[in-house]
Amino acid sequence: MWNVFRRWPIIPIVVLGTLVFTGVFADQLAPHSPYVADPLDRNIPPVWYPPIVLNAQDSSDALSFPVPVNLTVVEAAIEYGIDPTGLDTREKVQAAFLEKGWKARVQFPTWDHILGGDQIGRDLFSRVIHGARVSLIVTAISLGSGMLVGISMGLVSGYYGGFVDEIIMRITDIWLGLPFILVAIVAVIALGQTFTILLVLLALLAWPPFIRNVRGEVLTLKTRDYVALAKVSGASTFRIMVWHILPGVFNTVIVIATLRVGQLILAEAILSFLGAGIPPPTPAWGAMVADGRTYLNDAWWIAFFPGVAIFLLVMSLNFLGDWMRDRFDPRLRQL
Amino acid sequence: MAKFLLRRFAFSIFALIGATLVTFGLSRMAGDPRYLYAQEGGYGITEERWDSLGIELGLNWKDGTPKPVVFQYSVWLGNIVRGNWADSLLDRKPVINKIKERIPPTLKMGLAAYIFATVIGIPLGVLSAVRRATFWDYMGRGFALLGQAMPVFWVGIMLVLVFSVQLRWLPTGTLGESGNNPKYFVLPTITLGWIAAASYLRLVRSAMLEVMDSEFIKLARAKGVPNMVVIWKHGFKNALIAPLTFSSLILTGFITGAVVTETIFSIPGLGRLAFESIQNNDFPVMVGTVLVFTFMYVFINFVTDLLYAVIDPRIRFA
């Protein structure tokens, strides 16, 4: 049994499968809309958490500012000199506080909001699920286009060599020398926060490793006899590149893609966190963590769960990438 | 060797120009920097002042027609080369002073994180490799996997949640004047350094595994060289090259990390200055910080190449 787990990346595949599944069927699975806020569900805790008192207002003065409490009901009751036994519904708690002259805002966790609610009362579970979809779509498109550019440039660079190769490789070097995150933020602010810009930026982040490794691979592949034979039998350069060399670099490409995808997801999350990623109000994990940061004192779950989602996704992809590398292309161990 | 260094140098210059040109061009597309002072057609600024500002900031020619971006850039570049970094648009302070006062916090944090990464990552990597498939190996690899999969900003926020909000052990941020109180450095250092430590650990581990498998290690063991000497002198020295090459990548990681970490812990560093100036479209500061960051990166790369040659005679004499 243990050996099966060692040999095959079962846990990462299950985690990844779950995240992809929930992402694809987000509309069907999410119990609530990720956009619609219900102020009554503000900062509602996750289902296993004890009920909490958010704040308390002096009941004699309707204009007074509510005092933040942020304690569980039992703690708050002790703090306010109330007998903490038997306070098992929202009404009872509110009645007990009203006796002491406080109008309390109480949140009892419900199965309706498994992971709780965010700072304006949107269902966190639905938002995390929809965030998975957005994250996966953005990553898939940018990785795909980055791969396409990287592979074709790598093929050309490796096959032609010489001047073309020099130019392409220098451009890659210089691009790698730029502080990507700053350039990306400048670009988003200059050109507008849209999906297109984000996809282009992430694709630009994705291609360099493909180009480098594909080029290296092509350099050895093009000296093989079958390439020379294809040339002798009159195959065009394009045909040789696509039919004779390209299949040889597939292993490398797949391995790099799985190793790279995690970094892309993290980059997207960082951009969203800094307010330069996925345009709001589309739920994005990075932006959700940024929102929750302000409410760490009152509602840690807002920042916690989106981060866990990023972590699980990237972790399972990294595991899968390592496994594929060891299996298909152990020479890439340095990556 | 000289030719190699010359090439690297030329490349560094290109990288610096590329980075500043891209930011400069993009910042121009973000809109007229004069909007920082007043809206077009709004109150608070006269038509004449608007036009004279355009000439003052080098956006327009003397007759009021707009100057092409390439010209603006070359003027800026010429000034930089002559040591004139212009003034910030926002508060009219010299850019060079703004950058100077923001460098120490970032440098201190970066240094602390780098030391953390080296002290944790390299010994743990060696340990993981030498004691392969034991408790230590799994510990080390777990630490590395976590570090590489958790987003920097989330690590920072969760550390604040646990150690500042819940346990109240450490402060939530560096409050400007806190100076060198080590308490303020703990959380930012871990936040910034974890990824780097994880990368070092993985690289050192795989390099060590490869080296310890080679013939010269077997020879050393057969000769009866003490275990510690085999590991550190014969093994480790040869396993150091891959992690060294990676240093440059780790340091670019620090640039991203600095922006995020300084935002989370409200550290008045260079990353925050860059982020703020981008949001304000304060282009002299923006391009200045990008220049400094790129310079750091290029410089580190250069030093790495040199170190490379020092450590590995195969490169020195090639």
Chai-1 contact restraints between the chains, C-beta under 6 A:
chainA,res_idxA,chainB,res_idxB,connection_type,confidence,min_distance_angstrom,max_distance_angstrom,comment,restraint_id
A,I174,B,F14,contact,1.0,0.0,6.0,A-B,restraint_1
A,I174,B,A15,contact,1.0,0.0,6.0,A-B,restraint_2
A,I174,B,G18,contact,1.0,0.0,6.0,A-B,restraint_3
A,G177,B,A15,contact,1.0,0.0,6.0,A-B,restraint_4
A,G177,B,Y297,contact,1.0,0.0,6.0,A-B,restraint_5
A,L178,B,A19,contact,1.0,0.0,6.0,A-B,restraint_6
A,P179,B,I255,contact,1.0,0.0,6.0,A-B,restraint_7
A,P179,B,F293,contact,1.0,0.0,6.0,A-B,restraint_8
A,I181,B,T256,contact,1.0,0.0,6.0,A-B,restraint_9
A,I181,B,V259,contact,1.0,0.0,6.0,A-B,restraint_10
A,L182,B,A274,contact,1.0,0.0,6.0,A-B,restraint_11
A,L182,B,V290,contact,1.0,0.0,6.0,A-B,restraint_12
A,V183,B,V22,contact,1.0,0.0,6.0,A-B,restraint_13
A,I185,B,I278,contact,1.0,0.0,6.0,A-B,restraint_14
A,V186,B,T23,contact,1.0,0.0,6.0,A-B,restraint_15
A,V186,B,L26,contact,1.0,0.0,6.0,A-B,restraint_16
A,V186,B,I278,contact,1.0,0.0,6.0,A-B,restraint_17
A,A187,B,L26,contact,1.0,0.0,6.0,A-B,restraint_18
A,I189,B,A30,contact,1.0,0.0,6.0,A-B,restraint_19
A,I189,B,I278,contact,1.0,0.0,6.0,A-B,restraint_20
A,A190,B,L26,contact,1.0,0.0,6.0,A-B,restraint_21
A,A190,B,M29,contact,1.0,0.0,6.0,A-B,restraint_22
A,A190,B,A30,contact,1.0,0.0,6.0,A-B,restraint_23
A,L266,B,P151,contact,1.0,0.0,6.0,A-B,restraint_24
A,A269,B,P151,contact,1.0,0.0,6.0,A-B,restraint_25
A,F273,B,F153,contact,1.0,0.0,6.0,A-B,restraint_26
A,V289,B,W154,contact,1.0,0.0,6.0,A-B,restraint_27
A,R293,B,I157,contact,1.0,0.0,6.0,A-B,restraint_28
A,L296,B,L161,contact,1.0,0.0,6.0,A-B,restraint_29
A,L296,B,V165,contact,1.0,0.0,6.0,A-B,restraint_30
A,N297,B,V165,contact,1.0,0.0,6.0,A-B,restraint_31
A,W300,B,L161,contact,1.0,0.0,6.0,A-B,restraint_32
A,A303,B,I157,contact,1.0,0.0,6.0,A-B,restraint_33
A,G307,B,W154,contact,1.0,0.0,6.0,A-B,restraint_34
A,I310,B,P151,contact,1.0,0.0,6.0,A-B,restraint_35
A,F311,B,A149,contact,1.0,0.0,6.0,A-B,restraint_36
A,F311,B,M150,contact,1.0,0.0,6.0,A-B,restraint_37
A,V314,B,A149,contact,1.0,0.0,6.0,A-B,restraint_38
A,M315,B,A149,contact,1.0,0.0,6.0,A-B,restraint_39
A,N318,B,A149,contact,1.0,0.0,6.0,A-B,restraint_40
A,R333,B,S206,contact,1.0,0.0,6.0,A-B,restraint_41
A,Q334,B,A242,contact,1.0,0.0,6.0,A-B,restraint_42
